[in-house]
Amino acid sequence: MNFSLDPYNLLAGFIFGTIGWGIFSYGRKLELWQPKAIGLALMIYPYLFTNAWLLWGIGVGLLVTLWFYHDE
């Protein structure tokens, strides 16, 4: 695994990891599998990619996906 100490990568990992933790907790509280899966993906994916464009693109894509699968 490649770890990058680039400030943009660290910022993306912190922001999307924190949002992912909140989404995972929300999904666990309401017992919904879609928010749990998206939250887990948001917490894990920053460890897999080091390209800043990919980090921000995937993070925003997962948040847009959450918009379609949130509980009303």
N, C-alpha and C positions, 0 to 999 in steps of 0.2 A: 504494500500500500504506500502510495506517495502522499506525504504530508507537506503542505505548502504553508509557509509563514507569511505569505503575501497578505497585506492588510485587507484587501477586498475579499479574499477567501475566508479570512477569520471573521470579518463582519458578516458575510453571507451565512457562514456556519452558525454564528451566534444568533442572528435574526431568525433564520428559518428553523433552527433547532428550538428556540424559545417558542415560536409560534406553533411548531409541531407538537411540543409538549402540551401546550394549552389545548390544541385541537384533539390530541389523544385523550387528555383528561375529560374533555367535553364528550367525546364519543363513548368513553368508558362509563361515564355517569348516566348517559341516556341509553346505553347498551345498543349503540349503532355501530355496525362494523365498518361502514365507509369512512366516517371521520377518524376512527381508530387506525385504519390502514393508511390514510393520507397523512395523519399526524406521525405515524411511525416512519413513513417514507421521508417526511420532511426532517426528521431527526437523524436518519441514517445516511441519506444520499450525500451530504457534504463531505463525508469521509471517503467517498468513492471517486469524486471528480476534483481536479485541481484547476481546470480552466475556469476563469472568472465568468465568462459569457455563459458557459454551460451551467455553472452554479446558480446564477441569477435567473437564467431562462427556465431551468427545471423547477426552481423554487416558485417562480411566478406561475408556471404551468400547473403545478400541484395546487396552488391556492385558487386558481381559476377552476380547477376540477372540483375543489371543495365547494365552490359556490353552487355547482349543479347538484351536489349530493348532501347538502345540509338539511337538517330537519326543520320544517317550518312550524 
